[in-house]
Amino acid sequence: MAKALSATCGKYSPIFLRCTCLKRSISSSTTRAFGSLRPMKDSDGEEKGIANQVRHFSSMYISGVFDRMQKDGVRVIDLRSDTVTKATKEMRDAMAVAAVGDDDYGDDPTVNALQIKAAELTGKEAALFVASGTMGNLISVMAHCRGRGEEILVGDQSHIIIWEQGGVAQVAGVHPRQVHTNCDGTLDLADIANKVRSPCDAHQPVSCLICVEQTHNATGGRVLSLDYLQKVRKLATELGLKVHMDGARIFNAATALGVPVAHITQHVDSISFCLSKVMIGVNARVHCAICQALPKVSRFLSQL
C-alpha cells in the first residue's frame, strides 16, 4: 500500500499517515516535516507509528506540521474530519446579514426557521438547535432516560461510546450497555434482545433506549438499510424501548439509499444530525405530547 501511495502522490499527506499508521516506511520529506518526532514505545514495548504521535498534537496547524509539510512541497489534502471544512464567503455574508434575536426567549427568527425546517425534513414534530453532535446525542439520551440508573443499549463501536467522553454516564447518570457491532455498522439484534434488563430486578439498571448510528463512522461510513431499521423498530416496540439515531451524516445515507430523510427517521423516536452544528428532531412520543417534550429537552439544554 505504501508503494502504491508513493507512486501516485510522490509524498505522503497527513491523512495517509494517520490512516495507514506508517512507521519506518515514510518518505524523507515527511520525516523532515515532522521534525523532532521519534518512535515511541507502547505498553508492550512495540514502536508506535508517527501517525499515532501526531494524534497527540492539539492541532497540526498550531504544531507547525502543516507549514513544514507545505514548505517541503507536500500537497496536503486534509481529510481528518468533515469538521475541518471552513465557511465560504457566501456563507459568512449570509451569517452577517441574518436576522437574530434572543434564542432563550424563542425570539431568534433564523434559529426558529432552521428548527422548523429540520423538523419538516425529518418528519418530526419539533427540533432543537444545539452546539455540537455530542451535545445533541446527550440531550436526546436524557430526554428518553429520565432517571439516573437507567440504561441505553448502544454499539461497542459507536460514536457515543468511543468519541463522546462517556458523557451519557458522566453527565446524565445513564448506564451505556454495549452491544456487538457488525462489520456493516448494524447492531446484532439477538445481542440487543439478550441484553435488555428485567424490570423486575431492583438490582439492575432499567433498559430504556436503543441507539443506532447512520451512517456508521467506525465501519467506514456504512449505511444502515431501511429493512434493518424497520427490524430495530419492531424489536424496540416488542421490548418497550425507544430508539435514538445518531444521524450525524443522515443526508449522506439518504442520498445513498435514494430516499427522503423522513423515510429513514420514521423508524426512530429521535434523530440528531450535523450541519456545522447539530439539530435534534424530537418525536412527540418521547414524552407522550409535544408540549411535554420540548420543555423537557430545553431544560436539559439549559443545564448543559
C-alpha positions as CSV (number, residue, x, y, z in Angstrom):
1,M,0.0,0.0,0.0
2,A,2.8,2.4,0.9
3,K,4.4,1.9,-2.5
4,A,1.2,2.5,-4.3
5,L,0.6,5.7,-2.4
6,S,4.1,6.8,-3.1
7,A,3.8,6.2,-6.8
8,T,0.5,8.0,-7.0
9,C,1.2,11.0,-4.7
10,G,5.0,11.2,-4.6
11,K,4.9,12.0,-0.9
12,Y,2.5,11.2,1.9
13,S,-0.1,13.7,3.2
14,P,-1.2,13.7,6.8
15,I,-4.3,11.7,6.0
16,F,-2.3,8.9,4.6
17,L,0.0,9.0,7.7
18,R,-2.9,8.8,10.1
19,C,-4.9,6.1,8.3
20,T,-2.0,3.7,7.5
21,C,0.0,4.3,10.7
22,L,3.2,4.1,8.7
23,K,6.3,3.5,10.8
24,R,9.8,3.5,9.2
25,S,8.5,3.5,5.6
26,I,7.6,7.2,5.5
27,S,9.4,9.4,3.0
28,S,12.4,11.6,3.9
29,S,10.3,14.7,3.2
30,T,7.7,13.7,5.7
31,T,10.3,12.8,8.2
32,R,11.8,16.4,7.9
33,A,8.3,17.8,8.1
34,F,7.6,16.2,11.4
35,G,11.0,17.3,12.7
36,S,11.7,16.1,16.2
37,L,9.1,13.3,16.3
38,R,10.7,10.0,17.2
39,P,9.2,6.5,17.5
40,M,7.7,5.8,21.0
41,K,7.1,2.6,22.8
42,D,3.7,1.3,23.8
43,S,3.0,-0.8,26.9
44,D,4.1,-3.9,25.1
45,G,7.4,-2.3,24.0
46,E,6.4,-2.0,20.4
47,E,7.2,1.2,18.5
48,K,4.2,3.4,17.9
49,G,3.8,4.9,14.4
50,I,4.5,8.5,13.7
51,A,0.8,8.9,12.9
52,N,-0.3,7.9,16.3
53,Q,2.0,10.5,17.8
54,V,0.5,13.2,15.6
55,R,-2.9,12.5,17.2
56,H,-1.5,13.9,20.5
57,F,-0.8,17.3,18.9
58,S,-3.6,19.8,19.8
59,S,-3.5,20.8,16.1
60,M,-1.4,20.0,13.1
61,Y,-1.6,23.7,12.3
62,I,-0.6,25.0,15.7
63,S,2.2,22.5,16.0
64,G,3.7,23.7,12.7
65,V,3.4,20.3,11.0
66,F,1.1,21.7,8.3
67,D,3.5,24.6,7.4
68,R,6.6,22.3,7.4
69,M,4.9,19.9,5.0
70,Q,3.9,22.6,2.6
71,K,7.4,24.0,2.6
72,D,8.7,20.6,1.7
73,G,6.3,20.6,-1.3
74,V,3.8,18.1,0.1
75,R,0.3,18.8,-1.1
76,V,-1.9,18.5,1.9
77,I,-5.5,17.2,1.5
78,D,-7.0,17.4,5.0
79,L,-9.5,14.6,5.4
80,R,-9.2,14.1,9.1
81,S,-12.8,15.0,9.6
82,D,-15.7,16.8,7.9
83,T,-15.4,19.3,10.8
84,V,-12.2,20.8,9.4
85,T,-14.1,22.4,6.5
86,K,-14.4,26.2,6.5
87,A,-17.3,28.5,5.6
88,T,-17.2,30.1,2.2
89,K,-17.5,33.9,1.7
90,E,-21.1,33.5,0.7
91,M,-21.8,31.6,3.9
92,R,-20.1,34.3,6.0
93,D,-22.1,37.0,4.2
94,A,-25.3,35.2,5.0
95,M,-24.3,35.0,8.7
96,A,-23.6,38.7,8.8
97,V,-27.0,39.8,7.5
98,A,-29.1,37.1,9.2
99,A,-31.9,38.2,11.4
100,V,-31.1,37.4,15.1
101,G,-32.8,37.6,18.4
102,D,-32.7,36.1,21.9
103,D,-32.9,32.4,21.4
104,D,-33.6,31.8,25.1
105,Y,-36.9,33.5,24.7
106,G,-37.5,31.9,21.3
107,D,-37.0,35.3,19.6
108,D,-34.3,34.3,17.1
109,P,-36.2,34.1,13.7
110,T,-33.3,32.4,11.9
111,V,-32.9,29.7,14.6
112,N,-36.7,29.2,14.6
113,A,-36.8,28.9,10.8
114,L,-34.0,26.4,10.9
115,Q,-35.7,24.3,13.6
116,I,-38.9,24.2,11.7
117,K,-37.1,23.2,8.5
118,A,-35.2,20.4,10.4
119,A,-38.5,19.0,11.8
120,E,-40.1,19.0,8.4
121,L,-37.1,17.2,6.8
122,T,-37.0,14.5,9.5
123,G,-40.8,14.1,9.8
124,K,-40.7,15.0,13.5
125,E,-42.9,17.4,15.4
126,A,-40.2,19.7,16.7
127,A,-36.5,20.3,16.5
128,L,-33.9,22.0,18.7
129,F,-30.6,23.7,17.5
130,V,-27.6,22.9,19.7
131,A,-23.9,23.4,19.7
132,S,-22.4,20.0,18.9
133,G,-23.1,16.4,17.9
134,T,-22.0,15.2,21.3
135,M,-24.5,17.6,23.0
136,G,-27.2,16.5,20.5
137,N,-26.8,12.9,21.4
138,L,-26.5,13.6,25.2
139,I,-29.7,15.7,25.2
140,S,-31.6,13.0,23.2
141,V,-30.5,10.3,25.7
142,M,-31.6,12.5,28.6
143,A,-34.9,13.1,27.0
144,H,-35.6,9.4,26.8
145,C,-33.9,8.3,30.0
146,R,-35.4,10.5,32.7
147,G,-33.9,8.9,35.8
148,R,-30.4,8.2,36.9
149,G,-29.5,4.5,36.7
150,E,-31.5,4.0,33.5
151,E,-29.7,2.3,30.6
152,I,-29.1,2.6,26.9
153,L,-28.2,-0.3,24.5
154,V,-25.5,1.1,22.2
155,G,-22.9,-0.3,19.8
156,D,-19.5,-1.0,21.1
157,Q,-18.0,0.8,18.0
158,S,-20.4,3.7,18.2
159,H,-19.5,7.4,18.3
160,I,-21.4,7.7,21.6
161,I,-19.1,5.1,23.2
162,I,-15.8,6.0,21.6
163,W,-15.7,9.8,21.0
164,E,-18.1,11.4,23.5
165,Q,-16.1,11.1,26.7
166,G,-18.7,8.8,28.3
167,G,-21.0,11.8,28.7
168,V,-24.2,9.8,29.0
169,A,-22.7,8.3,32.2
170,Q,-20.7,11.3,33.3
171,V,-23.4,13.9,32.9
172,A,-26.7,12.1,32.6
173,G,-26.1,9.3,35.0
174,V,-27.2,6.8,32.3
175,H,-25.6,3.4,32.0
176,P,-24.4,2.5,28.5
177,R,-24.6,-1.2,27.9
178,Q,-22.6,-2.1,24.8
179,V,-23.9,-4.3,22.0
180,H,-21.8,-6.1,19.4
181,T,-21.4,-4.0,16.2
182,N,-21.3,-6.0,12.9
183,C,-18.8,-5.1,10.2
184,D,-21.7,-3.4,8.2
185,G,-22.4,-1.0,11.1
186,T,-25.6,-2.8,12.3
187,L,-26.1,-3.9,15.8
188,D,-26.7,-7.6,16.5
189,L,-30.4,-7.8,17.1
190,A,-30.1,-11.0,19.1
191,D,-27.5,-9.4,21.3
192,I,-29.8,-6.5,21.9
193,A,-32.6,-8.8,22.9
194,N,-30.4,-10.8,25.2
195,K,-29.0,-7.7,27.0
196,V,-32.3,-6.0,27.8
197,R,-32.7,-6.0,31.6
198,S,-35.6,-7.4,33.5
199,P,-37.6,-4.5,35.0
200,C,-38.5,-6.8,37.9
201,D,-34.9,-6.9,39.3
202,A,-34.3,-3.9,41.5
203,H,-30.5,-4.5,41.4
204,Q,-30.2,-3.8,37.7
205,P,-30.4,-0.7,35.5
206,V,-33.6,-0.1,33.6
207,S,-33.3,-0.6,29.8
208,C,-34.9,2.4,28.1
209,L,-33.3,3.1,24.7
210,I,-31.6,1.6,21.7
211,C,-29.1,3.9,20.0
212,V,-28.1,3.4,16.3
213,E,-25.7,5.3,14.1
214,Q,-26.4,6.4,10.5
215,T,-24.1,6.4,8.7
216,H,-21.8,4.3,10.8
217,N,-18.4,6.1,11.3
218,A,-16.2,3.4,12.7
219,T,-17.1,0.9,10.0
220,G,-16.2,3.2,7.2
221,G,-19.4,5.2,6.7
222,R,-21.6,2.1,6.2
223,V,-25.3,2.9,5.6
224,L,-28.0,1.1,7.6
225,S,-30.7,-0.2,5.3
226,L,-34.4,0.7,5.7
227,D,-35.1,-3.0,6.2
228,Y,-32.7,-3.2,9.1
229,L,-34.1,-0.1,10.7
230,Q,-37.6,-1.5,10.4
231,K,-36.4,-4.6,12.3
232,V,-34.9,-2.4,15.0
233,R,-38.1,-0.5,15.3
234,K,-40.1,-3.8,15.6
235,L,-37.8,-5.2,18.2
236,A,-37.8,-2.0,20.3
237,T,-41.6,-1.9,20.2
238,E,-41.8,-5.5,21.4
239,L,-39.3,-4.8,24.2
240,G,-41.0,-1.5,25.2
241,L,-37.9,0.6,24.3
242,K,-37.4,3.9,22.4
243,V,-34.9,4.3,19.5
244,H,-32.5,7.2,19.0
245,M,-30.4,7.7,15.9
246,D,-27.1,9.4,15.9
247,G,-27.6,10.6,12.3
248,A,-24.6,12.9,12.0
249,R,-24.4,12.1,8.3
250,I,-28.1,11.2,7.7
251,F,-28.2,13.2,4.4
252,N,-25.3,11.0,3.1
253,A,-27.4,8.0,4.0
254,A,-30.5,9.4,2.3
255,T,-28.5,10.0,-0.9
256,A,-27.1,6.5,-0.8
257,L,-30.5,4.9,-0.3
258,G,-32.2,7.2,-2.7
259,V,-35.0,8.2,-0.3
260,P,-36.0,11.3,1.6
261,V,-34.6,11.7,5.1
262,A,-38.0,11.2,6.7
263,H,-38.2,7.7,5.2
264,I,-35.2,6.8,7.4
265,T,-36.2,8.7,10.5
266,Q,-39.7,7.2,10.6
267,H,-38.2,4.2,12.3
268,V,-36.7,6.2,15.3
269,D,-38.1,8.4,18.1
270,S,-35.3,11.0,17.9
271,I,-32.6,11.9,15.5
272,S,-29.6,14.2,15.7
273,F,-27.8,15.4,12.6
274,C,-24.9,17.7,11.8
275,L,-24.8,20.9,9.9
276,S,-21.8,22.9,11.2
277,K,-23.8,22.4,14.4
278,V,-26.5,19.8,15.2
279,M,-30.2,19.6,15.1
280,I,-32.3,17.3,17.2
281,G,-35.6,16.2,15.8
282,V,-37.9,15.1,18.6
283,N,-40.9,12.9,18.1
284,A,-43.9,13.7,20.4
285,R,-43.9,10.1,21.6
286,V,-40.7,10.8,23.5
287,H,-42.8,12.3,26.3
288,C,-46.3,11.5,25.0
289,A,-47.1,15.0,23.9
290,I,-45.0,17.7,22.2
291,C,-45.9,20.2,24.9
292,Q,-44.1,18.0,27.4
293,A,-41.3,17.0,25.0
294,L,-40.0,20.5,24.2
295,P,-39.8,21.9,27.7
296,K,-38.0,18.8,28.9
297,V,-35.4,19.0,26.1
298,S,-35.0,22.7,26.6
299,R,-34.4,22.3,30.3
300,F,-31.6,19.8,29.6
301,L,-30.1,22.2,27.1
302,S,-30.1,24.9,29.8
303,Q,-28.4,22.5,32.3
304,L,-25.6,21.8,29.7
